[in-house]
């Protein structure tokens, strides 16, 4: 049984997969009555030791698909008066969609571009973007305050200018979620976003009061039940508050049973998450 969030309407953007059998959600242990809260199986021996040649450092090569030589690059993006070091896969101009990944503390753009760590999940995300005519951007965020928000806002604005009709999804891991929280309060950036993904993110108790939620931008939470950095119960309360404003709010929470702080980055099924977001993006 897979965690297919929802059927995608015929008119919504839908991306095709890459190595879906290897990257699909693990076994579903339980589903909430409204199909908004999922608990899925996670097993370290299977999902790390059985997947990596060097646990947590180098995934087995069958999880990695090489991109064309010109499809992936490191560069400096200059936009809105900002200079941001980014990794990039795909072409920003006339892209069908865009995904931005913001790393956590002590990270930089290399983390989001690493093909071999985190079970090859960044390699899969890059392949999903390139194979479906999208673009993936992994910036170096030097601070998780107003400066980090301004850098990410500049990336969002640049992508909107390069591909005016493309949905843009902002994903943040760990402490990087503080940047997502700041962007959620920036009405100009919110107007350009199609969705937000929080991967083991720092909980924001006031997320429900932000411009993002008022605009009904879809939000996906994924978290490990054994996360010792940010408790899943605290993040679940954020999710519950977002939903309290209306039972039909487009949000999902996937809890990895026994998963740790890094599990969401390793185990999130990007094809499923992106297609669900595209199906639920508000019309503007």
C-alpha positions as CSV (number, residue, x, y, z in Angstrom):
1,X,0.0,0.0,0.0
2,X,1.5,3.4,-1.0
3,X,0.9,6.8,0.4
4,X,-0.6,8.3,-2.7
5,X,-1.9,11.6,-1.2
6,X,-4.6,12.2,-3.8
7,X,-5.5,11.8,-7.4
8,X,-4.3,14.6,-9.6
9,X,-6.9,16.5,-11.6
10,X,-6.5,16.2,-15.4
11,X,-5.8,19.9,-15.7
12,X,-3.1,20.0,-13.0
13,X,0.6,19.6,-13.7
14,X,1.7,16.1,-13.2
15,X,5.3,14.9,-13.3
16,X,6.5,11.5,-14.3
17,X,8.7,9.4,-12.0
18,X,12.3,8.3,-11.8
19,X,13.1,4.9,-10.1
20,X,9.7,5.0,-8.3
21,X,10.0,1.5,-6.9
22,X,13.2,2.5,-5.0
23,X,12.0,5.8,-3.7
24,X,8.3,5.2,-2.9
25,X,7.0,5.7,0.6
26,X,7.6,2.8,2.9
27,X,4.7,0.6,4.1
28,X,1.8,2.6,5.5
29,X,1.1,1.7,9.2
30,X,-1.9,4.0,9.6
31,X,-3.9,6.7,7.9
32,X,-6.0,9.4,9.6
33,X,-9.7,9.4,8.8
34,X,-9.4,12.4,6.6
35,X,-6.2,11.2,4.8
36,X,-4.2,14.1,6.2
37,X,-2.0,12.3,8.7
38,X,0.0,9.3,7.7
39,X,2.3,7.0,9.8
40,X,4.8,5.1,7.6
41,X,7.3,2.4,8.4
42,X,11.0,3.2,8.7
43,X,13.7,0.6,9.5
44,X,17.3,1.7,9.8
45,X,18.7,-1.7,8.9
46,X,16.6,-1.7,5.7
47,X,16.6,2.0,4.8
48,X,20.2,2.9,5.6
49,X,22.3,-0.2,5.9
50,X,20.5,-2.0,3.1
51,X,20.5,1.0,0.9
52,X,24.0,2.5,1.4
53,X,27.4,1.0,0.5
54,X,28.8,3.3,3.3
55,X,25.9,4.0,5.8
56,X,24.9,7.6,5.6
57,X,27.8,8.5,3.3
58,X,27.4,6.7,0.0
59,X,24.3,5.1,-1.4
60,X,24.4,2.1,-3.6
61,X,24.8,3.1,-7.3
62,X,21.4,1.7,-8.3
63,X,19.8,4.7,-6.5
64,X,21.7,7.2,-8.6
65,X,21.0,8.2,-12.2
66,X,23.6,10.4,-13.9
67,X,22.3,13.6,-15.3
68,X,23.4,15.0,-18.7
69,X,26.7,16.8,-18.4
70,X,25.2,20.3,-18.8
71,X,22.1,19.7,-16.7
72,X,23.7,20.4,-13.3
73,X,25.9,23.3,-12.3
74,X,27.2,25.5,-9.5
75,X,26.9,29.3,-10.0
76,X,26.2,32.6,-8.4
77,X,22.7,34.0,-8.8
78,X,22.4,37.7,-8.9
79,X,18.8,39.0,-8.4
80,X,17.0,41.7,-6.4
81,X,20.3,43.1,-5.3
82,X,21.4,39.8,-3.8
83,X,24.3,37.5,-4.7
84,X,23.5,33.9,-3.8
85,X,25.7,30.8,-4.3
86,X,23.4,28.1,-5.7
87,X,23.5,24.6,-7.1
88,X,21.1,24.1,-10.0
89,X,19.7,21.3,-12.1
90,X,17.6,22.0,-15.1
91,X,17.0,25.3,-16.9
92,X,15.3,28.2,-15.1
93,X,14.0,29.8,-18.4
94,X,10.5,28.5,-19.3
95,X,10.6,25.7,-16.7
96,X,7.4,23.8,-16.1
97,X,8.0,24.0,-12.3
98,X,10.7,24.8,-9.8
99,X,11.8,23.4,-6.4
100,X,14.1,25.2,-4.0
101,X,15.7,23.3,-1.1
102,X,17.1,25.2,1.9
103,X,19.6,23.2,4.0
104,X,19.9,23.3,7.8
105,X,22.6,24.4,10.2
106,X,26.2,23.9,9.1
107,X,25.1,23.1,5.5
108,X,25.5,24.8,2.2
109,X,24.5,24.3,-1.4
110,X,26.6,21.1,-1.7
111,X,24.3,19.2,0.6
112,X,21.3,19.7,-1.7
113,X,23.4,18.8,-4.7
114,X,24.9,15.6,-3.2
115,X,24.0,12.6,-5.3
116,X,25.3,10.0,-2.8
117,X,24.2,11.1,0.6
118,X,20.6,10.8,2.1
119,X,20.0,7.6,0.2
120,X,20.3,9.3,-3.2
121,X,17.1,11.3,-2.7
122,X,18.7,14.6,-3.9
123,X,19.8,12.8,-7.1
124,X,16.3,11.6,-7.6
125,X,14.9,15.1,-7.0
126,X,17.3,16.5,-9.6
127,X,16.3,13.8,-12.1
128,X,12.6,14.5,-11.5
129,X,13.2,18.2,-12.3
130,X,15.4,17.7,-15.4
131,X,13.3,14.8,-16.9
132,X,10.1,16.8,-16.5
133,X,11.2,20.1,-17.8
134,X,11.6,21.7,-14.3
135,X,14.4,23.3,-12.4
136,X,15.8,22.5,-9.0
137,X,17.8,25.1,-6.9
138,X,19.8,24.5,-3.8
139,X,21.2,27.7,-2.3
140,X,23.8,28.4,0.3
141,X,21.9,30.2,3.1
142,X,24.5,31.8,5.4
143,X,22.0,32.9,8.1
144,X,18.5,31.8,9.1
145,X,17.2,35.3,9.7
146,X,16.1,38.2,7.6
147,X,19.2,37.9,5.4
148,X,18.4,34.3,4.6
149,X,14.8,35.2,3.9
150,X,15.9,37.9,1.5
151,X,18.2,35.6,-0.4
152,X,15.5,33.0,-0.8
153,X,12.9,35.6,-1.7
154,X,15.3,36.8,-4.5
155,X,15.6,33.3,-5.8
156,X,11.8,32.9,-5.9
157,X,11.4,36.3,-7.7
158,X,14.1,35.3,-10.2
159,X,12.4,32.0,-10.9
160,X,9.0,33.7,-11.3
161,X,10.5,36.1,-13.8
162,X,12.2,33.3,-15.8
163,X,9.2,31.1,-15.9
164,X,6.1,33.2,-15.2
165,X,3.5,30.5,-15.1
166,X,5.5,27.8,-13.3
167,X,4.6,26.6,-9.8
168,X,7.4,27.1,-7.3
169,X,7.8,24.8,-4.3
170,X,9.9,25.8,-1.3
171,X,11.3,23.0,0.8
172,X,13.3,23.5,4.0
173,X,15.1,21.0,6.2
174,X,15.9,21.2,9.9
175,X,16.9,24.7,11.0
176,X,16.3,25.8,7.4
177,X,12.6,25.8,8.2
178,X,13.2,29.1,10.0
179,X,13.7,30.5,6.5
180,X,10.5,28.9,5.3
181,X,8.8,30.5,8.3
182,X,10.1,33.9,7.4
183,X,9.1,33.5,3.7
184,X,5.6,32.4,4.9
185,X,5.3,36.0,6.3
186,X,6.4,37.7,3.1
187,X,3.3,38.4,1.1
188,X,5.2,39.0,-2.2
189,X,7.0,35.6,-2.0
190,X,3.8,33.8,-0.9
191,X,2.0,35.1,-4.0
192,X,4.6,33.3,-6.1
193,X,4.6,30.0,-4.2
194,X,2.6,26.9,-5.1
195,X,3.6,24.9,-2.0
196,X,5.9,24.4,1.0
197,X,7.6,21.3,2.4
198,X,9.0,21.0,5.9
199,X,11.4,18.2,6.3
200,X,12.1,17.6,10.0
201,X,11.8,21.3,10.3
202,X,12.0,23.7,13.3
203,X,8.3,24.1,14.4
204,X,6.7,27.5,14.0
205,X,3.8,27.8,16.4
206,X,2.4,30.8,14.6
207,X,2.5,29.4,11.1
208,X,-1.3,29.3,11.0
209,X,-1.4,33.1,11.3
210,X,1.0,33.7,8.3
211,X,0.2,35.1,4.8
212,X,1.1,31.6,3.5
213,X,-1.7,29.9,5.3
214,X,-4.2,32.7,4.7
215,X,-3.5,32.2,1.0
216,X,-4.1,28.5,1.4
217,X,-0.8,27.5,0.0
218,X,-0.4,23.7,0.4
219,X,2.0,22.6,3.1
220,X,3.5,19.1,3.6
221,X,5.2,18.1,6.9
222,X,7.4,15.1,7.1
223,X,9.1,14.2,10.4
224,X,10.7,11.3,12.3
225,X,9.0,10.0,15.4
226,X,12.5,9.6,17.1
227,X,13.7,13.1,16.1
228,X,15.8,14.3,19.1
229,X,16.3,17.8,17.6
230,X,12.7,18.9,17.0
231,X,9.9,16.8,18.5
232,X,7.3,15.5,16.1
233,X,4.6,16.2,18.7
234,X,5.4,19.9,18.6
235,X,5.4,19.9,14.8
236,X,2.1,18.0,14.8
237,X,0.6,20.8,16.9
238,X,1.6,23.3,14.2
239,X,-0.1,21.0,11.6
240,X,-3.2,20.8,13.8
241,X,-3.4,24.6,14.1
242,X,-3.1,25.0,10.4
243,X,-5.9,22.6,9.9
244,X,-8.1,24.1,12.6
245,X,-8.8,27.1,10.4
246,X,-10.7,24.8,8.0
247,X,-10.8,21.0,7.7
248,X,-10.3,21.3,3.9
249,X,-7.0,23.1,4.2
250,X,-4.5,21.5,1.8
251,X,-1.9,20.0,4.2
252,X,-0.4,16.6,4.9
253,X,1.8,15.2,7.7
254,X,3.9,12.1,7.1
255,X,5.4,10.6,10.3
256,X,8.2,8.1,9.9
257,X,7.8,5.6,12.7
258,X,11.2,5.3,14.5
259,X,12.8,7.8,12.1
260,X,15.5,10.2,13.2
261,X,16.2,13.9,12.4
262,X,17.6,13.2,8.9
263,X,15.0,10.6,7.9
264,X,12.6,12.9,6.1
265,X,15.3,14.1,3.8
266,X,16.3,10.6,3.0
267,X,12.8,9.0,2.7
268,X,10.4,11.7,1.4
269,X,8.9,10.6,-1.9
270,X,9.3,13.7,-4.0
271,X,7.2,12.6,-7.0
272,X,4.2,12.0,-4.7
273,X,4.7,15.2,-2.7
274,X,5.1,17.4,-5.8
275,X,2.1,15.9,-7.6
276,X,-0.1,16.4,-4.5
277,X,1.0,20.0,-4.2
278,X,0.4,20.7,-7.9
279,X,-3.1,19.1,-7.6
280,X,-3.9,21.4,-4.6
281,X,-2.2,24.7,-5.6
282,X,-4.8,27.5,-5.2
283,X,-5.9,29.2,-8.4
284,X,-4.9,32.9,-8.4
